[in-house]
Amino acid sequence: MTEKTHGLRDKMNQIVFEVHRDANRIQVARAIEELFKVRVIVVNTMQVKGKRKRRGRIVGKRRDWKKAVATLAPGEKVEFFEGV
Protein backbone atom coordinates (compact mmCIF):
# COMPACT_ATOMS: atom_id res chain seq x y z
CA MET A 1 0.00 0.00 0.00
CA THR A 2 1.48 3.28 -1.12
CA GLU A 3 0.24 6.85 -1.13
CA LYS A 4 -0.47 6.54 -4.84
CA THR A 5 -2.65 3.45 -4.37
CA HIS A 6 -4.52 5.16 -1.52
CA GLY A 7 -5.25 8.07 -3.85
CA LEU A 8 -6.52 5.72 -6.56
CA ARG A 9 -8.76 3.97 -4.04
CA ASP A 10 -10.24 7.20 -2.71
CA LYS A 11 -10.61 9.23 -5.92
CA MET A 12 -11.12 6.68 -8.71
CA ASN A 13 -12.50 3.64 -6.80
CA GLN A 14 -9.58 1.48 -7.99
CA ILE A 15 -7.59 -1.14 -6.10
CA VAL A 16 -4.10 -2.38 -6.94
CA PHE A 17 -2.79 -5.94 -6.61
CA GLU A 18 0.35 -7.89 -7.36
CA VAL A 19 -0.83 -10.89 -9.40
CA HIS A 20 0.66 -14.03 -10.92
CA ARG A 21 2.65 -13.27 -14.07
CA ASP A 22 0.60 -15.71 -16.17
CA ALA A 23 -2.82 -14.39 -15.05
CA ASN A 24 -4.85 -12.47 -17.61
CA ARG A 25 -7.39 -9.67 -17.04
CA ILE A 26 -10.41 -11.97 -17.02
CA GLN A 27 -8.88 -14.30 -14.42
CA VAL A 28 -7.91 -11.35 -12.22
CA ALA A 29 -11.40 -9.82 -12.42
CA ARG A 30 -13.08 -13.13 -11.55
CA ALA A 31 -10.73 -13.71 -8.62
CA ILE A 32 -11.37 -10.23 -7.18
CA GLU A 33 -15.14 -10.60 -7.58
CA GLU A 34 -15.09 -14.01 -5.91
CA LEU A 35 -12.78 -13.10 -3.03
CA PHE A 36 -14.17 -9.68 -2.09
CA LYS A 37 -17.79 -10.00 -3.33
CA VAL A 38 -17.62 -6.80 -5.41
CA ARG A 39 -18.31 -6.03 -9.08
CA VAL A 40 -15.27 -5.21 -11.23
CA ILE A 41 -15.78 -3.01 -14.30
CA VAL A 42 -12.32 -3.15 -15.87
CA VAL A 43 -8.85 -4.50 -15.07
CA ASN A 44 -5.63 -2.95 -16.35
CA THR A 45 -2.42 -4.98 -16.08
CA MET A 46 1.22 -4.08 -16.48
CA GLN A 47 4.54 -5.90 -16.35
CA VAL A 48 6.91 -4.31 -13.83
CA LYS A 49 10.59 -4.91 -14.47
CA GLY A 50 12.76 -5.69 -11.45
CA LYS A 51 15.30 -3.04 -10.51
CA ARG A 52 19.02 -3.63 -10.78
CA LYS A 53 20.69 -3.53 -7.36
CA ARG A 54 24.33 -3.43 -6.37
CA ARG A 55 26.00 -4.52 -3.19
CA GLY A 56 29.60 -3.50 -3.56
CA ARG A 57 30.84 -4.98 -6.80
CA ILE A 58 28.17 -7.68 -6.90
CA VAL A 59 25.35 -6.75 -9.26
CA GLY A 60 21.94 -8.37 -8.89
CA LYS A 61 18.37 -7.83 -10.01
CA ARG A 62 15.04 -7.96 -8.25
CA ARG A 63 12.40 -10.20 -9.74
CA ASP A 64 9.96 -9.04 -12.43
CA TRP A 65 6.29 -8.94 -11.40
CA LYS A 66 2.83 -8.13 -12.69
CA LYS A 67 0.57 -5.39 -11.33
CA ALA A 68 -3.21 -5.25 -11.79
CA VAL A 69 -5.34 -2.14 -11.27
CA ALA A 70 -9.02 -3.04 -10.91
CA THR A 71 -11.76 -0.41 -11.26
CA LEU A 72 -14.78 -1.22 -9.11
CA ALA A 73 -18.39 -0.42 -9.89
CA PRO A 74 -19.76 2.79 -8.33
CA GLY A 75 -20.75 2.22 -4.71
CA GLU A 76 -18.59 -0.91 -4.33
CA LYS A 77 -15.83 -1.03 -1.69
CA VAL A 78 -13.28 -3.57 -0.56
CA GLU A 79 -13.40 -3.63 3.24
CA PHE A 80 -10.10 -5.51 3.42
CA PHE A 81 -8.11 -2.32 2.81
CA GLU A 82 -10.07 0.02 5.12
CA GLY A 83 -7.78 -0.40 8.15
CA VAL A 84 -4.54 -0.13 6.18
N, CA, C and O atoms as CSV, one atom per row, in Angstrom:
chain,resi,resn,atom,element,x,y,z
A,1,MET,N,N,0.835,-1.170,0.000
A,1,MET,CA,C,0.000,0.000,0.000
A,1,MET,C,C,0.887,1.243,0.000
A,1,MET,O,O,1.694,1.452,0.905
A,2,THR,N,N,0.719,2.046,-1.018
A,2,THR,CA,C,1.480,3.281,-1.125
A,2,THR,C,C,0.523,4.467,-1.126
A,2,THR,O,O,-0.695,4.294,-1.172
A,3,GLU,N,N,1.075,5.652,-1.075
A,3,GLU,CA,C,0.244,6.848,-1.130
A,3,GLU,C,C,-0.497,6.930,-2.468
A,3,GLU,O,O,-1.642,7.376,-2.526
A,4,LYS,N,N,0.159,6.501,-3.521
A,4,LYS,CA,C,-0.474,6.541,-4.836
A,4,LYS,C,C,-1.666,5.585,-4.909
A,4,LYS,O,O,-2.700,5.932,-5.481
A,5,THR,N,N,-1.534,4.395,-4.340
A,5,THR,CA,C,-2.648,3.451,-4.374
A,5,THR,C,C,-3.791,3.912,-3.464
A,5,THR,O,O,-4.958,3.654,-3.760
A,6,HIS,N,N,-3.466,4.588,-2.367
A,6,HIS,CA,C,-4.521,5.157,-1.519
A,6,HIS,C,C,-5.303,6.219,-2.284
A,6,HIS,O,O,-6.528,6.287,-2.185
A,7,GLY,N,N,-4.592,7.045,-3.045
A,7,GLY,CA,C,-5.254,8.067,-3.850
A,7,GLY,C,C,-6.156,7.465,-4.904
A,7,GLY,O,O,-7.262,7.956,-5.131
A,8,LEU,N,N,-5.691,6.393,-5.561
A,8,LEU,CA,C,-6.519,5.719,-6.560
A,8,LEU,C,C,-7.772,5.133,-5.920
A,8,LEU,O,O,-8.857,5.197,-6.498
A,9,ARG,N,N,-7.623,4.565,-4.729
A,9,ARG,CA,C,-8.764,3.970,-4.044
A,9,ARG,C,C,-9.799,5.033,-3.674
A,9,ARG,O,O,-11.001,4.824,-3.837
A,10,ASP,N,N,-9.323,6.167,-3.179
A,10,ASP,CA,C,-10.239,7.203,-2.708
A,10,ASP,C,C,-10.889,7.978,-3.855
A,10,ASP,O,O,-12.093,8.233,-3.826
A,11,LYS,N,N,-10.105,8.351,-4.856
A,11,LYS,CA,C,-10.614,9.226,-5.918
A,11,LYS,C,C,-11.263,8.473,-7.073
A,11,LYS,O,O,-12.292,8.907,-7.590
A,12,MET,N,N,-10.678,7.353,-7.483
A,12,MET,CA,C,-11.115,6.680,-8.708
A,12,MET,C,C,-11.792,5.325,-8.442
A,12,MET,O,O,-12.212,4.655,-9.386
A,13,ASN,N,N,-11.901,4.918,-7.175
A,13,ASN,CA,C,-12.500,3.638,-6.804
A,13,ASN,C,C,-11.764,2.464,-7.465
A,13,ASN,O,O,-12.381,1.538,-7.990
A,14,GLN,N,N,-10.411,2.535,-7.420
A,14,GLN,CA,C,-9.578,1.483,-7.993
A,14,GLN,C,C,-8.745,0.847,-6.887
A,14,GLN,O,O,-8.370,1.511,-5.921
A,15,ILE,N,N,-8.458,-0.451,-7.037
A,15,ILE,CA,C,-7.586,-1.140,-6.102
A,15,ILE,C,C,-6.458,-1.786,-6.897
A,15,ILE,O,O,-6.637,-2.165,-8.055
A,16,VAL,N,N,-5.302,-1.907,-6.265
A,16,VAL,CA,C,-4.098,-2.378,-6.936
A,16,VAL,C,C,-3.625,-3.663,-6.272
A,16,VAL,O,O,-3.590,-3.761,-5.045
A,17,PHE,N,N,-3.258,-4.652,-7.096
A,17,PHE,CA,C,-2.787,-5.940,-6.607
A,17,PHE,C,C,-1.527,-6.351,-7.351
A,17,PHE,O,O,-1.303,-5.952,-8.494
A,18,GLU,N,N,-0.702,-7.160,-6.678
A,18,GLU,CA,C,0.352,-7.891,-7.364
A,18,GLU,C,C,-0.240,-9.248,-7.688
A,18,GLU,O,O,-0.736,-9.937,-6.796
A,19,VAL,N,N,-0.196,-9.645,-8.959
A,19,VAL,CA,C,-0.825,-10.888,-9.395
A,19,VAL,C,C,0.200,-11.809,-10.040
A,19,VAL,O,O,1.328,-11.404,-10.322
A,20,HIS,N,N,-0.204,-13.043,-10.268
A,20,HIS,CA,C,0.657,-14.030,-10.924
A,20,HIS,C,C,0.991,-13.552,-12.332
A,20,HIS,O,O,0.143,-12.969,-13.007
A,21,ARG,N,N,2.204,-13.793,-12.771
A,21,ARG,CA,C,2.650,-13.271,-14.073
A,21,ARG,C,C,1.896,-13.880,-15.244
A,21,ARG,O,O,1.836,-13.272,-16.312
A,22,ASP,N,N,1.317,-15.066,-15.073
A,22,ASP,CA,C,0.599,-15.710,-16.170
A,22,ASP,C,C,-0.895,-15.395,-16.170
A,22,ASP,O,O,-1.606,-15.788,-17.096
A,23,ALA,N,N,-1.382,-14.691,-15.146
A,23,ALA,CA,C,-2.816,-14.392,-15.046
A,23,ALA,C,C,-3.205,-13.313,-16.055
A,23,ALA,O,O,-2.469,-12.349,-16.265
A,24,ASN,N,N,-4.380,-13.490,-16.680
A,24,ASN,CA,C,-4.852,-12.466,-17.613
A,24,ASN,C,C,-5.923,-11.616,-16.928
A,24,ASN,O,O,-6.276,-11.870,-15.776
A,25,ARG,N,N,-6.437,-10.617,-17.628
A,25,ARG,CA,C,-7.388,-9.671,-17.039
A,25,ARG,C,C,-8.676,-10.348,-16.577
A,25,ARG,O,O,-9.218,-10.009,-15.525
A,26,ILE,N,N,-9.157,-11.290,-17.352
A,26,ILE,CA,C,-10.406,-11.970,-17.018
A,26,ILE,C,C,-10.241,-12.785,-15.737
A,26,ILE,O,O,-11.112,-12.759,-14.867
A,27,GLN,N,N,-9.136,-13.502,-15.619
A,27,GLN,CA,C,-8.880,-14.297,-14.422
A,27,GLN,C,C,-8.747,-13.411,-13.192
A,27,GLN,O,O,-9.247,-13.755,-12.121
A,28,VAL,N,N,-8.075,-12.272,-13.339
A,28,VAL,CA,C,-7.907,-11.353,-12.216
A,28,VAL,C,C,-9.256,-10.790,-11.786
A,28,VAL,O,O,-9.548,-10.731,-10.592
A,29,ALA,N,N,-10.079,-10.376,-12.743
A,29,ALA,CA,C,-11.398,-9.821,-12.422
A,29,ALA,C,C,-12.263,-10.856,-11.705
A,29,ALA,O,O,-12.911,-10.532,-10.710
A,30,ARG,N,N,-12.282,-12.089,-12.195
A,30,ARG,CA,C,-13.082,-13.134,-11.555
A,30,ARG,C,C,-12.605,-13.423,-10.138
A,30,ARG,O,O,-13.415,-13.627,-9.233
A,31,ALA,N,N,-11.283,-13.441,-9.947
A,31,ALA,CA,C,-10.732,-13.710,-8.619
A,31,ALA,C,C,-11.099,-12.605,-7.629
A,31,ALA,O,O,-11.451,-12.893,-6.485
A,32,ILE,N,N,-11.020,-11.347,-8.056
A,32,ILE,CA,C,-11.372,-10.230,-7.177
A,32,ILE,C,C,-12.854,-10.275,-6.838
A,32,ILE,O,O,-13.230,-10.081,-5.682
A,33,GLU,N,N,-13.699,-10.528,-7.826
A,33,GLU,CA,C,-15.136,-10.600,-7.580
A,33,GLU,C,C,-15.483,-11.733,-6.625
A,33,GLU,O,O,-16.356,-11.579,-5.770
A,34,GLU,N,N,-14.810,-12.861,-6.762
A,34,GLU,CA,C,-15.093,-14.008,-5.911
A,34,GLU,C,C,-14.575,-13.803,-4.487
A,34,GLU,O,O,-15.265,-14.135,-3.523
A,35,LEU,N,N,-13.373,-13.262,-4.353
A,35,LEU,CA,C,-12.778,-13.096,-3.027
A,35,LEU,C,C,-13.439,-11.992,-2.207
A,35,LEU,O,O,-13.701,-12.175,-1.019
A,36,PHE,N,N,-13.708,-10.850,-2.831
A,36,PHE,CA,C,-14.169,-9.682,-2.094
A,36,PHE,C,C,-15.655,-9.379,-2.287
A,36,PHE,O,O,-16.172,-8.428,-1.699
A,37,LYS,N,N,-16.341,-10.173,-3.098
A,37,LYS,CA,C,-17.788,-9.997,-3.328
A,37,LYS,C,C,-18.124,-8.586,-3.805
A,37,LYS,O,O,-19.040,-7.949,-3.285
A,38,VAL,N,N,-17.379,-8.104,-4.793
A,38,VAL,CA,C,-17.617,-6.797,-5.408
A,38,VAL,C,C,-17.723,-6.990,-6.913
A,38,VAL,O,O,-17.374,-8.053,-7.428
A,39,ARG,N,N,-18.202,-5.972,-7.622
A,39,ARG,CA,C,-18.311,-6.032,-9.077
A,39,ARG,C,C,-17.174,-5.223,-9.682
A,39,ARG,O,O,-16.992,-4.051,-9.350
A,40,VAL,N,N,-16.414,-5.848,-10.567
A,40,VAL,CA,C,-15.272,-5.208,-11.225
A,40,VAL,C,C,-15.700,-4.779,-12.619
A,40,VAL,O,O,-16.266,-5.574,-13.369
A,41,ILE,N,N,-15.431,-3.519,-12.970
A,41,ILE,CA,C,-15.779,-3.006,-14.298
A,41,ILE,C,C,-14.671,-3.314,-15.294
A,41,ILE,O,O,-14.928,-3.869,-16.363
A,42,VAL,N,N,-13.436,-2.955,-14.946
A,42,VAL,CA,C,-12.318,-3.151,-15.870
A,42,VAL,C,C,-11.053,-3.440,-15.066
A,42,VAL,O,O,-10.912,-2.995,-13.927
A,43,VAL,N,N,-10.133,-4.198,-15.679
A,43,VAL,CA,C,-8.846,-4.500,-15.068
A,43,VAL,C,C,-7.748,-4.099,-16.047
A,43,VAL,O,O,-7.760,-4.505,-17.209
A,44,ASN,N,N,-6.812,-3.308,-15.572
A,44,ASN,CA,C,-5.627,-2.952,-16.353
A,44,ASN,C,C,-4.434,-3.659,-15.730
A,44,ASN,O,O,-4.269,-3.651,-14.510
A,45,THR,N,N,-3.594,-4.275,-16.577
A,45,THR,CA,C,-2.419,-4.981,-16.076
A,45,THR,C,C,-1.165,-4.385,-16.681
A,45,THR,O,O,-1.193,-3.795,-17.762
A,46,MET,N,N,-0.064,-4.549,-15.963
A,46,MET,CA,C,1.223,-4.085,-16.478
A,46,MET,C,C,2.335,-4.973,-15.938
A,46,MET,O,O,2.263,-5.472,-14.814
A,47,GLN,N,N,3.350,-5.160,-16.746
A,47,GLN,CA,C,4.537,-5.900,-16.349
A,47,GLN,C,C,5.519,-4.909,-15.733
A,47,GLN,O,O,5.876,-3.912,-16.360
A,48,VAL,N,N,5.953,-5.184,-14.511
A,48,VAL,CA,C,6.907,-4.310,-13.828
A,48,VAL,C,C,8.255,-5.012,-13.846
A,48,VAL,O,O,8.386,-6.138,-13.367
A,49,LYS,N,N,9.245,-4.347,-14.396
A,49,LYS,CA,C,10.589,-4.915,-14.467
A,49,LYS,C,C,11.297,-4.739,-13.137
A,49,LYS,O,O,11.196,-3.684,-12.511
A,50,GLY,N,N,12.011,-5.762,-12.704
A,50,GLY,CA,C,12.761,-5.692,-11.454
A,50,GLY,C,C,13.935,-4.732,-11.575
A,50,GLY,O,O,14.578,-4.646,-12.621
A,51,LYS,N,N,14.205,-4.017,-10.501
A,51,LYS,CA,C,15.296,-3.039,-10.514
A,51,LYS,C,C,16.639,-3.735,-10.361
A,51,LYS,O,O,16.748,-4.773,-9.707
A,52,ARG,N,N,17.650,-3.152,-10.970
A,52,ARG,CA,C,19.019,-3.632,-10.775
A,52,ARG,C,C,19.528,-3.079,-9.456
A,52,ARG,O,O,19.343,-1.898,-9.162
A,53,LYS,N,N,20.167,-3.923,-8.661
A,53,LYS,CA,C,20.690,-3.530,-7.364
A,53,LYS,C,C,22.145,-3.943,-7.263
A,53,LYS,O,O,22.554,-4.977,-7.789
A,54,ARG,N,N,22.917,-3.117,-6.578
A,54,ARG,CA,C,24.328,-3.429,-6.366
A,54,ARG,C,C,24.608,-3.518,-4.887
A,54,ARG,O,O,24.043,-2.780,-4.079
A,55,ARG,N,N,25.486,-4.429,-4.551
A,55,ARG,CA,C,25.997,-4.524,-3.195
A,55,ARG,C,C,27.502,-4.656,-3.338
A,55,ARG,O,O,28.038,-5.750,-3.511
A,56,GLY,N,N,28.170,-3.505,-3.263
A,56,GLY,CA,C,29.595,-3.498,-3.557
A,56,GLY,C,C,29.809,-3.712,-5.039
A,56,GLY,O,O,29.257,-2.982,-5.863
A,57,ARG,N,N,30.604,-4.706,-5.380
A,57,ARG,CA,C,30.839,-4.980,-6.798
A,57,ARG,C,C,29.950,-6.093,-7.323
A,57,ARG,O,O,30.042,-6.453,-8.497
A,58,ILE,N,N,29.099,-6.640,-6.483
A,58,ILE,CA,C,28.171,-7.681,-6.902
A,58,ILE,C,C,26.898,-7.015,-7.411
A,58,ILE,O,O,26.263,-6.234,-6.701
A,59,VAL,N,N,26.535,-7.335,-8.650
A,59,VAL,CA,C,25.349,-6.747,-9.259
A,59,VAL,C,C,24.258,-7.814,-9.309
A,59,VAL,O,O,24.496,-8.943,-9.739
A,60,GLY,N,N,23.071,-7.443,-8.867
A,60,GLY,CA,C,21.940,-8.367,-8.889
A,60,GLY,C,C,20.723,-7.675,-9.465
A,60,GLY,O,O,20.797,-6.529,-9.906
A,61,LYS,N,N,19.604,-8.375,-9.458
A,61,LYS,CA,C,18.374,-7.826,-10.008
A,61,LYS,C,C,17.211,-8.385,-9.209
A,61,LYS,O,O,17.171,-9.573,-8.888
A,62,ARG,N,N,16.265,-7.509,-8.894
A,62,ARG,CA,C,15.036,-7.963,-8.253
A,62,ARG,C,C,14.164,-8.659,-9.291
A,62,ARG,O,O,14.357,-8.491,-10.495
A,63,ARG,N,N,13.219,-9.429,-8.818
A,63,ARG,CA,C,12.400,-10.199,-9.736
A,63,ARG,C,C,11.402,-9.303,-10.469
A,63,ARG,O,O,10.994,-8.263,-9.951
A,64,ASP,N,N,11.012,-9.715,-11.680
A,64,ASP,CA,C,9.955,-9.043,-12.431
A,64,ASP,C,C,8.615,-9.472,-11.838
A,64,ASP,O,O,8.499,-10.571,-11.296
A,65,TRP,N,N,7.602,-8.609,-11.940
A,65,TRP,CA,C,6.294,-8.936,-11.398
A,65,TRP,C,C,5.204,-8.258,-12.197
A,65,TRP,O,O,5.477,-7.385,-13.021
A,66,LYS,N,N,3.972,-8.659,-11.952
A,66,LYS,CA,C,2.834,-8.134,-12.689
A,66,LYS,C,C,1.916,-7.402,-11.721
A,66,LYS,O,O,1.626,-7.892,-10.630
A,67,LYS,N,N,1.464,-6.223,-12.136
A,67,LYS,CA,C,0.572,-5.393,-11.334
A,67,LYS,C,C,-0.772,-5.306,-12.032
A,67,LYS,O,O,-0.835,-5.169,-13.254
A,68,ALA,N,N,-1.858,-5.387,-11.253
A,68,ALA,CA,C,-3.206,-5.251,-11.788
A,68,ALA,C,C,-3.924,-4.125,-11.052
A,68,ALA,O,O,-3.919,-4.068,-9.823
A,69,VAL,N,N,-4.543,-3.230,-11.824
A,69,VAL,CA,C,-5.343,-2.144,-11.269
A,69,VAL,C,C,-6.788,-2.419,-11.666
A,69,VAL,O,O,-7.136,-2.385,-12.846
A,70,ALA,N,N,-7.623,-2.693,-10.666
A,70,ALA,CA,C,-9.019,-3.038,-10.910
A,70,ALA,C,C,-9.913,-1.855,-10.563
A,70,ALA,O,O,-9.821,-1.304,-9.466
A,71,THR,N,N,-10.782,-1.464,-11.498
A,71,THR,CA,C,-11.759,-0.411,-11.261
A,71,THR,C,C,-13.063,-1.063,-10.825
A,71,THR,O,O,-13.613,-1.913,-11.526
A,72,LEU,N,N,-13.549,-0.654,-9.658
A,72,LEU,CA,C,-14.777,-1.224,-9.111
A,72,LEU,C,C,-15.986,-0.435,-9.569
A,72,LEU,O,O,-15.873,0.734,-9.939
A,73,ALA,N,N,-17.137,-1.075,-9.543
A,73,ALA,CA,C,-18.393,-0.420,-9.895
A,73,ALA,C,C,-18.691,0.674,-8.867
A,73,ALA,O,O,-18.265,0.571,-7.717
A,74,PRO,N,N,-19.420,1.722,-9.273
A,74,PRO,CA,C,-19.760,2.786,-8.326
A,74,PRO,C,C,-20.518,2.234,-7.118
A,74,PRO,O,O,-21.440,1.431,-7.260
A,75,GLY,N,N,-20.117,2.676,-5.941
A,75,GLY,CA,C,-20.753,2.222,-4.709
A,75,GLY,C,C,-20.122,0.980,-4.104
A,75,GLY,O,O,-20.424,0.640,-2.960
A,76,GLU,N,N,-19.253,0.291,-4.837
A,76,GLU,CA,C,-18.587,-0.910,-4.330
A,76,GLU,C,C,-17.340,-0.504,-3.545
A,76,GLU,O,O,-16.679,0.479,-3.879
A,77,LYS,N,N,-17.028,-1.271,-2.499
A,77,LYS,CA,C,-15.833,-1.028,-1.691
A,77,LYS,C,C,-15.258,-2.357,-1.260
A,77,LYS,O,O,-15.990,-3.330,-1.077
A,78,VAL,N,N,-13.948,-2.399,-1.097
A,78,VAL,CA,C,-13.284,-3.568,-0.558
A,78,VAL,C,C,-12.943,-3.237,0.888
A,78,VAL,O,O,-12.106,-2.373,1.152
A,79,GLU,N,N,-13.586,-3.920,1.820
A,79,GLU,CA,C,-13.403,-3.629,3.242
A,79,GLU,C,C,-12.049,-4.101,3.755
A,79,GLU,O,O,-11.612,-3.681,4.826
A,80,PHE,N,N,-11.393,-4.958,3.012
A,80,PHE,CA,C,-10.096,-5.506,3.425
A,80,PHE,C,C,-9.062,-4.406,3.598
A,80,PHE,O,O,-8.202,-4.511,4.473
A,81,PHE,N,N,-9.120,-3.363,2.796
A,81,PHE,CA,C,-8.112,-2.316,2.812
A,81,PHE,C,C,-8.486,-1.123,3.679
A,81,PHE,O,O,-7.735,-0.149,3.717
A,82,GLU,N,N,-9.600,-1.158,4.368
A,82,GLU,CA,C,-10.066,0.016,5.118
A,82,GLU,C,C,-9.170,0.333,6.302
A,82,GLU,O,O,-8.992,1.511,6.613
A,83,GLY,N,N,-8.599,-0.652,6.977
A,83,GLY,CA,C,-7.778,-0.398,8.146
A,83,GLY,C,C,-6.318,-0.139,7.822
A,83,GLY,O,O,-5.532,0.177,8.716
A,84,VAL,N,N,-5.946,-0.266,6.566
A,84,VAL,CA,C,-4.542,-0.127,6.178
A,84,VAL,C,C,-4.217,1.313,5.914
A,84,VAL,O,O,-3.079,1.637,5.573
